[in-house]
Amino acid sequence: MHARVSQEKVLPALTKLARRHHLYILGSVLRPNARREVFNSAVLLDPGAGPTRVYRKIHLFGPMLENQFFTPGRTTPIFHLPFGAIALAIC
């Protein structure tokens, strides 16, 4: 039997864990936008319940056919956190 859990339940639950344990949680998810384009995304959850920070993979890997299934991101955002500025990447 396969279980399917939606991001609408998982991300808020992980945000609560980040808040409770005072840590950042970073993970990758496949996130669609309103136009139903799917992005390979890195999501950074904030222990201070700040905004969820998202990086969308820019350079899709052709030999793995990522470019057939995903839409590339357009920017590499820099996130300013209490301990310094960071950027995210997905290999």
Rosetta silent file (secondary structure, phi, psi, omega in degrees, C-alpha in Angstrom):
SEQUENCE: MHARVSQEKVLPALTKLARRHHLYILGSVLRPNARREVFNSAVLLDPGAGPTRVYRKIHLFGPMLENQFFTPGRTTPIFHLPFGAIALAIC
SCORE:     score description
SCORE:     0.000 S_00000001
   1 L     0.000  133.571 -179.629    0.000    0.000    0.000 S_00000001
   2 L  -101.676  136.453  177.115    1.326    3.396   -0.955 S_00000001
   3 L  -101.257  140.054  177.940    0.800    6.434    1.209 S_00000001
   4 L  -126.185  117.107 -178.890    0.407    9.855   -0.358 S_00000001
   5 L  -116.645  128.811 -176.765    0.810   12.885    1.863 S_00000001
   6 L   -78.590  153.113  176.955    0.254   16.354    0.470 S_00000001
   7 H   -62.536  -26.582 -179.717    2.677   19.225    0.901 S_00000001
   8 H   -63.240  -22.717  177.825   -0.164   21.185    2.454 S_00000001
   9 H   -98.516  -38.357 -174.622    0.123   18.898    5.484 S_00000001
  10 H   -70.653  -50.012 -175.786    3.838   18.123    5.501 S_00000001
  11 H   -62.366  -43.609  175.686    5.299   21.629    5.238 S_00000001
  12 H   -62.912  -36.554  178.508    3.195   23.106    8.087 S_00000001
  13 H   -65.470  -41.944  177.942    4.062   20.098   10.281 S_00000001
  14 H   -67.873  -34.551  176.181    7.780   20.555    9.560 S_00000001
  15 H   -62.678  -40.429  176.458    7.473   24.286   10.258 S_00000001
  16 H   -62.498  -41.076  177.568    6.030   23.451   13.697 S_00000001
  17 H   -63.689  -41.837  178.294    8.983   21.127   14.349 S_00000001
  18 H   -60.381  -42.830 -179.909   11.444   23.848   13.302 S_00000001
  19 H   -65.693  -47.094 -176.824    9.758   26.290   15.680 S_00000001
  20 H   -62.551  -38.566 -175.150    9.592   23.809   18.574 S_00000001
  21 H  -102.766    6.268  175.674   13.258   22.774   18.289 S_00000001
  22 L    55.862   52.988  178.949   14.644   26.188   17.243 S_00000001
  23 L  -144.599  161.209  175.005   16.214   25.003   14.004 S_00000001
  24 L   -90.521  145.424  175.687   16.023   25.500   10.281 S_00000001
  25 E  -123.222  127.731  179.771   14.820   22.621    8.117 S_00000001
  26 E  -119.315  131.387  177.795   15.893   22.366    4.493 S_00000001
  27 E  -153.353  172.013  178.782   14.441   19.872    2.054 S_00000001
  28 E  -114.158  144.079 -179.307   13.510   19.430   -1.554 S_00000001
  29 E  -143.717  159.823  171.207   10.012   19.161   -2.976 S_00000001
  30 E   -97.616  117.507 -174.186    8.302   19.258   -6.344 S_00000001
  31 E  -120.627  122.457  174.236    6.132   22.372   -6.281 S_00000001
  32 E   -85.287  155.392  173.021    3.617   23.393   -8.918 S_00000001
  33 L  -103.846 -172.071 -176.845    2.639   27.002   -9.518 S_00000001
  34 L   -64.665  -25.161  179.318   -0.767   28.391  -10.512 S_00000001
  35 L   -89.924    8.790  178.383   -0.101   27.565  -14.180 S_00000001
  36 L    68.955   20.614  171.536    0.569   23.919  -13.239 S_00000001
  37 L   -80.524  140.716 -178.137    4.280   24.184  -14.063 S_00000001
  38 E  -108.218  132.469 -179.321    6.300   21.945  -11.752 S_00000001
  39 E  -116.499  138.718  169.940    9.574   23.113  -10.215 S_00000001
  40 E   -81.078  110.344 -168.433   12.282   21.077   -8.501 S_00000001
  41 E  -123.190  146.805  168.842   12.533   23.276   -5.399 S_00000001
  42 E  -102.186  132.139 -177.463   14.551   23.580   -2.206 S_00000001
  43 E  -119.032  127.104  177.990   12.449   24.786    0.718 S_00000001
  44 E  -110.402  118.745 -179.280   13.947   26.366    3.837 S_00000001
  45 E   -99.168  136.526 -170.750   11.654   26.438    6.867 S_00000001
  46 L   -98.952  132.407  177.923   12.301   29.074    9.530 S_00000001
  47 L   -69.128  -19.652  178.909   12.194   28.393   13.287 S_00000001
  48 L   -88.926   13.643 -179.191   10.886   31.917   13.849 S_00000001
  49 L    58.410   28.099  174.030    7.844   31.100   11.711 S_00000001
  50 L   -72.191 -172.973 -177.772    9.085   33.570    9.153 S_00000001
  51 L   -66.704  147.324  173.330    8.269   33.130    5.502 S_00000001
  52 L   -70.160  131.048 -179.383    9.103   29.845    3.828 S_00000001
  53 E  -101.024  136.801 -174.166   12.050   30.465    1.576 S_00000001
  54 E  -131.463  133.775  169.636   12.126   28.711   -1.796 S_00000001
  55 E  -115.719  131.083  176.236   14.788   28.213   -4.448 S_00000001
  56 E  -103.305  125.058 -177.372   13.710   26.748   -7.810 S_00000001
  57 L   -54.232  129.881 -175.906   16.400   24.762   -9.612 S_00000001
  58 L   -90.927  -50.254 -174.403   17.667   26.761  -12.587 S_00000001
  59 L   -96.312   98.557 -179.369   19.894   24.364  -14.521 S_00000001
  60 L   -79.105  143.120 -173.148   17.890   21.233  -15.289 S_00000001
  61 L   -90.351  105.578 -176.999   19.928   18.103  -16.067 S_00000001
  62 H   -56.847  -47.058 -179.062   19.178   16.943  -19.609 S_00000001
  63 H   -59.378  -22.470  176.676   20.609   13.383  -19.326 S_00000001
  64 H   -96.516    6.699  177.985   18.146   12.724  -16.460 S_00000001
  65 L    62.410   21.963  177.592   15.324   14.242  -18.553 S_00000001
  66 H   -57.472  -36.015 -176.860   14.594   16.878  -15.899 S_00000001
  67 H   -68.997  -12.347  176.545   13.943   19.377  -18.680 S_00000001
  68 H   -88.520  -19.096 -174.787   11.033   17.218  -19.905 S_00000001
  69 H  -114.046  -25.842 -173.760    9.265   17.176  -16.550 S_00000001
  70 L  -119.786  157.165  173.661   10.204   20.384  -14.742 S_00000001
  71 L   -98.198  133.870  179.532   10.214   24.111  -15.435 S_00000001
  72 L   -73.398  146.513  172.583   13.525   25.860  -14.666 S_00000001
  73 L   -72.060  173.226 -176.375   13.662   28.565  -12.026 S_00000001
  74 L  -118.178  -19.461 -175.444   14.826   32.036  -12.993 S_00000001
  75 L  -135.811  160.095  171.850   16.732   33.446  -10.018 S_00000001
  76 L  -112.426   92.670 -177.151   19.115   32.477   -7.268 S_00000001
  77 L   -70.632  149.946  173.497   17.694   34.280   -4.237 S_00000001
  78 E  -107.264  129.140 -178.211   19.877   35.229   -1.299 S_00000001
  79 E  -106.281  126.175  179.847   18.275   34.696    2.091 S_00000001
  80 E   -95.683  113.230 -177.612   19.320   36.908    4.992 S_00000001
  81 E  -113.619  167.575 -177.811   19.171   34.929    8.216 S_00000001
  82 L   -57.319  -27.608 -177.307   20.223   35.870   11.772 S_00000001
  83 L   -99.861   -0.551  178.042   23.605   34.146   11.339 S_00000001
  84 E   144.291  179.673 -179.831   24.355   35.432    7.822 S_00000001
  85 E   -94.530  140.493  178.937   23.284   35.390    4.205 S_00000001
  86 E  -136.293  159.651  169.310   22.896   32.114    2.320 S_00000001
  87 E  -129.093  157.753 -178.149   21.868   30.883   -1.120 S_00000001
  88 L  -114.729  157.466  176.217   20.589   27.437   -1.991 S_00000001
  89 L  -146.741  154.513  175.042   21.355   25.051   -4.855 S_00000001
  90 L  -124.541  129.543 -179.628   20.082   21.697   -6.039 S_00000001
  91 L   -83.017    0.000    0.000   22.418   19.273   -7.761 S_00000001
